[in-house]
Amino acid sequence: MTEFFNVMPPLAAIDLLISNLSLIGTVKVRTENSLGLVLAKSEYSDEELPRFNRSSMDGYSVRALDTYGASDSLPAYLEMVGEISMGQKSGISLSEGEAAIAYTGGMLAERADAVVMIEHTKISPSGLLEVYRPVATGENVIMAGEDFRSGDLLVESGVTINHVQLGALLAVGNSCVVVRRRMKVSVISSGDELVGPDDEVSEGLVRDVNLYTVAALVEKLGATPILFPRVRDDFDQLLKVGKQALSESDVVIFTAGSSVSSRDLTSKVVNQLGVPGVLVHGLSVKPGKPTILGIADGKLVIGLPGNPVSAVTIFNMVATPIMEYVSGGAISTNDNAITAILNSDLHSSSGRTDYVRVKLDHPEGEIVASPVYGKSNLISTILASDGYIEIKAETTGLYEGTLVEVYLDPIG
């Protein structure tokens, strides 16, 4: 049985896989159904927004010139010439010294170039509008095309559509968009020692954790997880399930047992699923060294370590950016991080990237990171921590008092 003779740095492994993978296909959908999907074709505005000059306040359409010099002691007096109802065309054109009622979001009177807020006015006994504050040209007004001009870029290709972008697209009448298909990810858990969450656990057996935690992480990426029944450490069974998974999904993830034989079995299966097979067999990281990365007939295949901490760490640091690329979206830049002060020395081996889980505290207003020590098969290590820090391969550790970036675990 083989072990890891040529482990690869994680960034090099990510680059290798990305350079050999293609993006998933596209589909045209109604814009209102595109939330959370990756835009495959940049969208531009076909019209101006707003299409007409609009009031941004309840008040009165005016010519700014007619309000100059207005004050509490000497208001400007304007003649009321009408009201422009919401959803109606103006139908009113202002002459010198005239005003018309305006509503938030409603159309301005023609020749009006500003709106006086209702709070700065009063109707006199004679029916004239008294204005107590001057307004400048364009004040309290959204001009036609001020939001978007025809031809303006709305949302760029590769962006995952959120609620704001969805609203912008619909506001200018872009009712359909071309997006990447929602990625389907098969998750296969294997190991003779594994049983289900509801099963009785006798000596030598453990409840399966990774099948569900990995599926949850897949879902957080906006992909659809497909869970397969647990498979024993049997080559024929694992290959059969792997072939089915490959036919039903865009990505296949194996989370195997912890033994060398289990890892070796996974690599043999990946090599039989399709060409080119295994590209990376082992990463120069801790935890997560026994990671397998491959491609089978154009689809990404990942073999995660069996230990829960290792599986979660490798999924976040290695699998996630590769899967984001396949989905056509932007690759994560670890922006969900905060700076903290390390409160103890941490040793590491040169030539290996270490991910150390930490707990955050806030004594005296400072953010302090305390290492959470635990083996990679201890679920309590994850529960007791808020995230992890990275000790780069070219260093031999970090000293107490060092400012470190803490990559926070996803929440929500």
N, C-alpha and C positions, 0 to 999 in steps of 0.2 A: 504494500500500500504506500502511496506517495504522500509526502508532506510538502512543505512550502520551501522550495529551494531558491526561488526568484520572486520574492515579495516585491510589490510595487507601491510607491507613494500614492496616497489617495488622489491628489490632484492629477497626477499622471494617468492614473486609472480612469478618472472621469473624462479627461481629454481623449484618451484612447477610445473609449466607448462612444463618445459623442461623434468622433470623426468617422465612425463606422455605422452610424444609425441615421435613419431618415425620419422625418416628422410624420405623424399620423395624418390620415386623410381629412378632407374638409366636407362640410355640409352647409346648405343654406337653410337658415331658420328665421322665423319671425323674431323681430328684435325683442319683443316682450318675453321671449323664451330663451334669450341668450345670456342671462345672468350666470356668471361663474364660468362661462366658456371663453376660450382664447380666440380672439379675432384673427382671422387668416388673411384678410384683405383690408387695407386701410380704408377708413370711411371719411368722406368729405361732405361738407354741407352743400346741398343743391339750392339753397335759398338763404335769404337774409333772415336773421333773428335779432330782435323782433322785426316784423314786416312793416311796422309803422311806429311812429314816435309815441311812447307810452309814458304815462305818469307813474312814478314810483311812490307816490304819496296820495292820500286823500287831500284834496284842496281845490285850487283853481288854476286853470290854464290862463297864462298871462303872457304879455310881451315884457321881458325883463326890463326894458327901457322905461316902461310905465311905472316901475316900482322904485326906481333909483331915488335915494334920499328919504325913503319912508322911515318913520320912527314912531315910538309910542306917543310922543308929543305932537308929531305932525305926520299922520298917516297919509298914504296915497289913496285917492278915491277912484274906484273903477266902476263902470257900469256893467251890471250883470246882463248877459245877452243869451243865456241858455244853459243847458245841461247835456253832457254827452254820456249816455247810459252805457254800462258795460256791455261789450259785445256788439256795439253799434258803431257805424261810421260817424265821422265827426258831423258833417253837415253844417258846421259853424265856422266862420272865418272872422278872426278878430281884427277890429280896426283900432286905432289909437284910443287908449283909455278904456278898453273893454276887457272883460274876463268871462270865463265859462266854468261851470262846475266840472271837476275832474275826479275820477276815482282810481285807486291803486290798480295798475295794470290796464287801465282803460286808455282810449285814444285821446290825444290832445286836440284842441281846436286848431284849425288851420291858422298859420302865421304865428301861433304861440311858440315860444322857445324856452319856457320855464314853467314851473308849478310852485305856487305859494302854498305852504302847508296851512291846513285849516286852523291850526292852533295860533297862527300869526295873523288871523283876520277876524273881522266882525262885520255883521250886516248892520248898516246904519238904519235909523228910523225911516229914512227916505228910500231905503232899498238899495243904496249904494254899498259896494264892497269896500270896507276899510282895511288897508294892508299896513301892518305895523313893522314888517321886516322886508328889506329889499332882497331880491333874488338875482343871481347872475344867470347869464345865458347858459342853458343846459342844466340848471340846478333842479333836482328832484325829477329829472327826466331821463328815460332810457331811449336813446335815439335809434332809429331804424338801422339795423346792421351793426349796432354797437356790440352785441354779443357774438354773432358770427356773420361773416360775409360769405356770399356764394363762392364756393371753392376752398374755403378754409378747412384745414385738417381738423377732424373731430376726434377720432380715436385711431391710434396707429396700430398696424399689424403687430401681433405678438402680445398685445395687452389683454389681460383677463378682465372681462367686462364686469364692472361693479355697478351699483345702483346709480351713481352719478353719471357714468358714461351711458348707461341705458337711457336715462332721462334726456341727456343731450341728443342722442341719436333720434329718439322719438320726437323731440321738440322741433326738429327740422324736417320731419317726415320720412326719415330713413326707416322704413317699416320692416326691411329684411336685411340680414347681414350674413356674410360667409364666415364660418367659424370652424375651428378644429373639432372633430368629433370628441365627445367626452371619452377620455381614455379608460379602457377596461383593463383591470389588473387582476390576474388570478393569483391567489395565495394558497400555497400547498404546504402543509405541515407534515413532517415525517419523523418517525422515531419509534422504536419498539417500546420505549419507556413512557409514551404519552397516552393519556386518557382524557376524556371530555370533562368539562367543568362539573357536570352532574354525576359523574361516575365515582364509585368508591375507590379509594386509593390504598392499595396494599403496598407492602415493602417493595422497593425497586421501581415503583411507578410514580409519575408526577403528572399533575394536571397541565394541559396544554395552555400556555399563555400567549405564545407568539402569534398563533393563528389570528387571534382577535386584536391584539395590540397592533400588529402590522396592518390588518384590515382597517383599523381606525386611522392609522397614519395615512394610508392610501386615500381614505375618504377626505381627510383634511387637505389633501392636494387637489381636491376637486375631481378626483377620478372615481370610477365605480369599482369597488372590490368584488371579486367573485371568489367565495370561499369553497374549497373542496374538502371532502371528508378526509380525516387523518389517514396517512398511509404508513404501513410498516416499512422497516428497512429491507425492502425487497426490490431488486433492480427492475424486474418485469412489471410489478405493480406501479412503481414510481414512474417508469417510462410511459406506461399506458396513461396514467393520469396527466403526466406532463404533456403528452401529445394532445390530449383533449383540451387541456388548458391553453396550449399554444394556438389551437384552432379557434378558441372562443374569445381570445383577449389580445391586447396589444403588448402587454408585459406579463411575464410569469415570474413570480417570486417563490422560491423554495426556502423554507426555514426548517433546517434539518436538525438532527440530534447533535450532541456535543462530541461524540467520539470521532476519532480519526477515520474509522470505517464509514461512518455516516457522511462525513465530508467527502470522502473519496467516492462514495456511491453517488452523491449529488453531481460531482464533476463528470462522472461517466455518463449519467443520464443527460446532462446538458450537452455533452459531446454527441450524443445519439439523436438529439431533438432536431438538429439541423446545422448547416454550416454557417459560420466557421466554428461554432462551438465555444468552448471556454477560451476567453482572452486574458483573464486575470485570475490567478489561483493563489490568493494570499495578498494581504495589504500590510505595509509596514506601519501599522497602527496598534494601539492598545487602548481600549479593548476593540476587538473586531478583526484580528489577524486572519482567522479562517473564513474569509469572504471570497465568493466566487462571482465573477462577472463574465457574461458571455452574450453571444448573439446567435439566434437560431432562425435561419431563413428571414433575416431582416428584423426580427423582433428581439427586444431586450429580455434577457434572462438573468435573474439575480439569485444567488445562493447566500442567504443571510446566516450568520452564526446562530447556534442554538440557544446560547445564553441570552436572557432577556435584555440585560443592559447593553450587551454587544449588538444585538439585533436592532434595538432602538437607535443606538449611536450611529451605526453604519447606515441605517435607513435615512436618518437626518442629514448626515454629512456626505454620503456618497450616492445612495440610491436617489434621493430627492433631486439633486441637480440634473442627473441623467434623465430622470422621468420628466422633469420640467422641460428639458430640451425636446424630448420626444413629443410632448403635448403641444409644442409650438410656443410655449410661454416664456417669459423672462426667467433666467436662471437666478435662484436665490443668491443674495450676497451677504447672508448672515446679518441682515440689518436689525433682526430682533435681538439686539445685544445691548448690554449696559456696561459701563466701566466700574470696576470695583477694586478695592485694595486687598491683595492676598494676605491672609493673616498667619501663614506658616510656610516654611520652605517646602518645595516639591521637587523631588528628584526624578530624572528621566534618563532613558538610554539614547545616546546620540544615534541618529539614523532612523529613528522611529518617532512617529507623531503620537503623542499621548493625549487622550481626552479624559480629563479628570472632572468628575461631578462635584458640584459645590452647592453649599447652602448660603443664602444671602441674609445678612443682618444689617441693622442700621443704628449702631451705637453712636451717639453724639452727632447725628446727622450724616455720618459717613456711611457709604455702602461698602460692606466688608464681605469678602468671599472666603468661606471656610470649607476646605476639602471634606468630602464625604467618602470615607474609606470603606470599601466593600468589594467583594469579588463580583465578577461579571454575571454570575448566576443568581445574585441576590436581588429580588424585586424591591426589597426595602431600600436599596441604594437609590433607586429612582424616586421612590416616594419621599425620601428624606431630603432630596435636593431640588433646587430651582432651575438648574441648568448645568452647563459644563464649560470649562476653559480648555484651550488648546495649547499644548506645549509642542512647539515646532520641532521637526526632526533634527535641525542643525544645532539645537541647544541641548544641554544636559540637565535642565531643570529651571526652576524659578525661585527667587529669593522672597522671603517674607517682606512685605511692604511694596512689592511690585504692583503697578497698576495693570490690571488684566481685563480683557474683554470676556464677559460672561454671556454665552449664547443661551438665551432663555428657552425653556421647554414650551412648546405650543400650549395654549390654553383655550378653553371655550369649545 
